Amino acid sequence: MIYRALNLYRRDRSENNRMNMVHRRSEYQDCIRKAKFMYNNSKTNTLLLARHKNARLYWQMLKYSCGIKNNSISQHMIETYFKAVNCPDDPIFLP
């Protein structure tokens, strides 16, 4: 609807077409805001329900909302790194 009103305004730049375009744009923005609000509301309700009933889902949703990603580093790589960092044969550790 907004694109039709915008194209009509671009073809004929009258005050009536401009008002129609502005009205359609505000309706569109209201629709977007309402959809975002309803989505956030449903996710919040799911989070609150999962808090007591489904611990795994609760923590997954919390991680997702914080932006925490799963590590792609293997356990072997971590072990190798810490062995290299804490090497007792290093001159730092020798008295």
C-alpha positions, 0 to 999 in steps of 0.5 A: 500500500505504501509503495502504491501511494509513493509511486502515485505521489512521484507521478503527480506531486499534489498535496492530496497525494502527499497526504495520502503517502504520509498517512500510508507510511505512518500506518506501515510504521505502526504495523511494524512497531506492533509486530515487533512489540508482539514478537518481543512479548511472545519471546518474553513470555516463552522465556518466563515460562521456560524459567521454571519448566524447561531449564535448557530452553531458558539458558539457550534463550538467554545465550541467544539474547546476549549474543553468546555463540557456541565455540568452534574451538576443539578441546584438543586445541585448548589443551595444546594452548594451555600446555604451551603457555604453562610449560614447566621447562620454560626459563620463566618457571626455572629458579 
